[in-house]
Amino acid sequence: MTLRPSALPDPFFIADHRAIDFLNTVATPAGEVLDWLADGAAFAAWLRRAFVIPDDLKISPSNLDRLAAEARKLREWFRELVEKHAGRPLKPSIAAALGPLNEILQRGQTHFQLIPGAPLAMEELQNWRAADAPLQPIARAIADLLVNADFSHVRRCEGAQCTLWFNDISKSHRRRWCSMSVCGNRAKAAQHRAKHSS
């Protein structure tokens, strides 16, 4: 059973990279499927929490539903890619699989603007009036992960029932859990019960 957006808890932002937080927009804690992209309204709510977008951004409900469907499709493409390559450095051969991401990135509409200051700065800004603009920060986050992160540190939580992923940016690169306070404590409690039941 998938919970309706109004019944969803706050989304998980535990992955240490927005692209993997996007991957974690569907999760199955406690046996219930949570999908923060289930429809246009849920997608808009998640997008506002995940990225800095204009407060006055107006998108029609039908366009939001279309964007949510496209985001879910992108998420499943990304999930397959992560499951196939996580835990090891990416090889150049991955380029053959990047068509769906590049197609969304090609639709991006940005412009540059000079920002006053000493010294002057140049900033790239998103044209939020473009129909597919809400997909751009997600696509850019995925591209950033693929280009700038060490994929050997992308891992799935070791929790028995957990479906969440993370980018291990810890100094020792020994992170095992999506959250020590959730899956880590459950594992410790299970070890404690096993030790004392013998």
N, C-alpha and C positions, 0 to 999 in steps of 0.2 A: 504494500500500500504506500502510495506517495502522499506526503502531507501537502495540503494546500498552502500557498504562500503566506496567508495570514496566520497559519499555525506554525510556521517555521521558526526555529530559534535563530539567534544571530548567526550569520555565516562564519565559517572558520577562516581565520587569517593567521595560520600557524606555520606556513610553508617556507617562510623567509625568501619568497619570490612571488610576485603577483601572478606570473604564468601558472605556477603550481597551485596557488590559491584558486585560480580559475578552474584547474583540473579538479580541485576539491569541492566544486559547487554541486557535486552530487556525492552523497555519502550514505552509508548504511550503519549508523550507530544503533545499537539495541534492536537490530532487525527491521527498522523502518527506513524506507528510502526517503532521503531529504534531497530535494532538487531546487536550488536557488535560481534556476533558469527555466522553471516549469512553464512559465508563460511570460508575456510581455511585462506585466506588472512586477513579477518576481525578478526578472532580468534587470529592469530599471532600478529596483531597490538595491540589488547586489552591485550593479555598476556604480551607483552613487557612493556606496560604501568603499568600493575597491579603488576607484580612481577619482581624481579631481576633475569633475565636469561641471559646466555652468549650472547654477541653481535654476535658471530660467529656461533651460532646455525643454522645448516642447516637441514631443513626438506623438503622433497619432497612435491610438491603441492597436490598430491593425498593423501599422509599421513596427510597433514594439513586438507584437506577436511574431512577425516575420523575422525580426532581428534575433529574438530569443530562439527561434527554431534554427536559424543559421549559427548562433552561438553554440547550441547543443551539438550540432553537426561538427563544428570546429573542435569542440571539447572531446568528442569521441575520436576524431582523427588524431588529436594531440595525445589522448590516452594510449592509443595503439603505438604511437611513436615513442612515448615515454616508457611503456611496458617493454618495448623491444630494445631500447638503448640505455635504460637507466643502469647506473652502477659501473659504467665504463665511459671513457672518453669517446666523443662522437668522431666518426670517420668521415672523410670527404664524400663517401658513397651515399650519405644521408641526403645529399642534394636532390637525388632522384625522387624523394618522397615529399618534398616541400611545396609541391604545386598548390594544394589547397590554401596554405598560409600565404604564399606569394600572390595568389589571386586576390585575397582580401587586402593585402598590403598595397597592391596596385590601384585599388579603388580609393585610397587615402587622398584627402585634399588638405594640404597644409600650406602655410605661408610663413615667411620670416618677417620679424618686426624688430626694429632697433629699440632697445630699452635704455632710457636716460640713466646716467650715472657716471662715475669716474672710475674706470674708463667706461665708454659705451659698451653695451653688450648686445648680442643678437640672440633672439629666441625664436624657436620654431613653434608655431601655434596651429592648432587643429581648427579647421572650418567645421563647426558643429552643425551648420545648416545642411550639410551633405547627408543624403538619406542613410548611408551606411556608417556615418561617423562614430556611433557608439561601439562598433566592432574594432575600430582602429587602436584604441589603447590596449585592448586584449591582444590583438595581432602583434603589436609592437612589443608587448611584454613577452610573448612567446618567442619572437625573433631575438630579443635581448637574451633570454635564457639560452637559446641555442648557440648564440654567437659568443656570449661573455661568461657563461657559467661553466664550471667543470662538471660535465654530466656524470662523472664517476661519483659525485656526491649527491645525486638525485636518488632518493630512496623511498620505498614504501614503509609505512609504520609497521613495526613488528608485532603490534597488538593482534591477538588471535582473530578478532572479528573486524578489525579496523581496515578501512579502504582508503585512508588518507595518505598523501604523498608529501614529501618535504625536500628542500634543498639544504643539505647539511653544511652550514657555514660555521659550525663550531670549530674551535682551534684544533682539537684533536681529530675531528671528523669521525666521531664515534657515536653520534646521535642515533638512537634506536626507535624513538617514539614520536608520534605526532605531538604529544603533550605529555610531559612527565606527570602532570597532575591527573591525567585521565588514564591513558594506556600504560604508562610507566608504573603508576600506583597499582593498577589492576594486576600487572605482572608480578609486582613485589608481593601483593596480597596472596596471589595464587601460589607463589613459591613458599611463602610463610605457611599457608595451609597445608601444602604438600609435605613440608619439612616436619610439621607438628602432628600430622595425622599418621605418621609411620610409627 
